Amino acid sequence: MLESLGSLTSSPWIYAVVALSVLLDVFLPVLPSGVLVITAATAAAAGSTATQVAGAGQVPKDVPSLLLLVLCAATASVLGDLFAYRLARRGGDRFDRAIARSRRLTRAQARLGATLSRGGGALVVVARFAPAGRSVVSLGAGAAHRTVREFLPWSAVAGVVWAGYSVGLGYFGGQWLGASWFGVAVSVVALFGAGALAAYVMRRRPAPAAAVPGQQGAAPSVAPRTACADA
């Protein structure tokens, strides 16, 4: 069992810790926010299993709520994305020069400019699972001066999908494999597997320059949006 984290997962503070971790990992991708969400969901599975074995009809109050976990993780994900987006959008020339020095951010900025302008935001959802992909896409959207109306709905979809997937992994992993470190480890491997697949998909996406004839890179594709007002 997960005794070492039992005091945290059985406390209401688990929601605040999950939210803070997810909020900050847009700037600090090394934070184990996904592992924390999975661990809390595994604890919920343990409490549910114990209740069924005991024959009780009500889940104990010290068991994390799956719905609250999803809501906390998804809301924190969207808020973190929005903060990074605003920071990049209002960063000025110095921030633009920093973006230009990063090949990864420059590519993300160009891809987002083409993808969002065509009304598609699947890249935002896919990037939520890729290592540091959330940071790259949020900062790239802000630096490309995409409007909130274009970016925020896809960020919300990405946050809900990622939170639901992570909580589902932890809960069903706990149900099928037991609330043990082995169950958590298998769920985490599945989360990392989704991240590796997302990173592969992002690398395989065609460059927007090929899809937008007559343009010489990212700058022309995003220039018309620089004067757009936020929604």
N, C-alpha and C positions, 0 to 999 in steps of 0.2 A: 504494500500500500504506500501511498504518498504521504507518510507521516511528517516528513520534513517540511512540507508545504500545507499541512492540514490546518494549522492555525490561520493561515492567510486565506485559503480557499473556503474556509467555513465562516469567514468574517465578511461583513458588507464592504470592507475596504478592498476586497478583490476587484470590485467594479471600478473603483477609482484607480487602482494600480494598473488594471488592464487598459483603461482609457488613457492614462498618462503615458504608458509605454507605446501604445499605438499612435498617439498624437505626436510623440517626439521622434519616432523612428523614421519619419520623413526626412529628418536632418541627421539622425544617427541610425543608419540601417543596421548597425551591429546589435541594437537592442533586441532581445528575444521576445518580441511582442507576440509572434505567432505561437511560440512554445508556451508562453504564459496563457494565451487563450485556450490552447489545447489542454493544458494541465487543469485549468479551471473546469472545462467541459468534462474532462475525465472524472474529476471529483463529483460533478453532478451525476454522472453515470453511476458512480459508486454509491451515492446516496439513493438513487432510484432503485438500484439493485437490492440494497439493504432493506429498503421499504417493502419491496415485493416479497423478499424472503420472510420478513417479519409479519407479512400479511396486513400491514397497516394500509389505510386508504389515503393517507396524506403524506406528501414529501416533507421531511424535516426542514425547519427554517434555516438551518446552517448549511444547506445544500445550495450551491449557486443556481440561479435561474438561467436556463438556456436562453430564454427570450431577452432577459436583461443583458446577458453577455453579448448577444448579437447586436443589440441596440447600442451598448456602450462602445463596442469595437467599431461598428460601422460609423457611428456619429463621430468618434475620435478620428477615424480615418479621413472622413470628409473635412473636418475642421483642420486637420494637419495639412491636407492637400491644399485647402483654400489659403492657409497661412503662407505656405511655400509659394503658391501662385502669386499672391499679393506681394510678397517680398521680391520675387523676380520681376514682376510687372512694374513695380515702383523703384526698382533698384538703380535706375539711371545709367549713365554711360559707363561708370565703373563696373557695375554688375554685368552690363552687356559685353564689356571687354573680357570679363572673367568667363562668361558663357562661351565667347568666341574661342577662348584658349582650350576649351574642353571639347574634344571631338565627339564624345558621347552626347553631351548636352546640345551641341550644334546639330547633330543628326536628329535628335529627338525634337528639337525646335522645328526643323524642316518637315519632318514627318507629320507632326501635329498640325502644322500650317496647312498641309495638303489634305490630311484626313478629316479634320474638323470642318474645313471649308466645304467639303463634299457631304457634310451631314453625318459622317460616321465617327464613332468614338470608341470602337472596339479596342483600339490601341491602348486607351486609358485603362480599360478593364484588364486586358492581358498584362499590362505593365505592373498592375497591382500585385501580381504573384511573382514577378521576376525579382531577383536580388537587386536592390536599389532602384528598381524600375519605377517605383512610385515617386521617388525623389527626382529622377531624371525627367519624367513626364510632367510633374507638377511645376518644376522650375522651368522646363522647356515651354510649357503653355503660357506661363507668365511672361517669359522673355520674348515669346513670339507675339505678345499682346493679343492673345485670343480673348474674347469676351467671356464674362462669367456665365452668360447664357449658353455658350458653346461648351464650356469646360465642366461646370458644376454638375449638371445632370449625369454625365458619364462618370464623374468622380463618385457620386452617390451610388450609382449602379455598381461600380467597382468595389466600394466599401461594403455594401450589403452582400455581394457575391463572395468576397474574400472572408468576411466575418462568418457568414453562414457555412461556408466550406470548412473553415478552421474549427468552428464549434461542432459541426457535424462529425469531423474527423475525431475530435476528442471524445465526443459522447459515444459514438458507435464503436470506436476503438476500445473504450472502457467497457461497453456492454459485451463485446465479442471476445476481447482478450483479457479482460479484468483490469481493475483500477490499479495498475502496477507500472513501474518504470518501463517494463517491456511494452505495455500497451501504449504509453505515451510516446516511446521511441518509434514504434511502428507508425503512429499517426504523424509524428514529426517528419519521418522519412517520406510519407505520402505528400505532406505539405511542400517539402523540399523538391520532390519529384515534379509537382505542379509548377514550382518556381523554375526548375530547369527547363521544362517544356515551354513555359512562357518566354524565357530568355531566348530559346531557340527560335520561337515564332517571331519574336521581335527582330532577331538578326536576319531572318529570312525574308522579312517584308521588303518589297522593292523600294528603291530610293524615290522620293517624290519628284525629283528632277526629271525622271523618265516618264512620269505620268502627267507632267505639266509642261508641254512643249514651249520652247521659246524663252524659258526662264533659266537663269544661270545659278541657281542654288536657292538657299532658304530665304535670303533677304527679300527678293522681289515678291515671293509668295505671301509674305506676312506684312509687307509694307502697307498695303491698303487698310489693314486692320489697326494700325497704330493709333489712329485717331478715333476709333470706335469708343463710345461711352459704355461703361459697365451697365449691366442690367440692374 
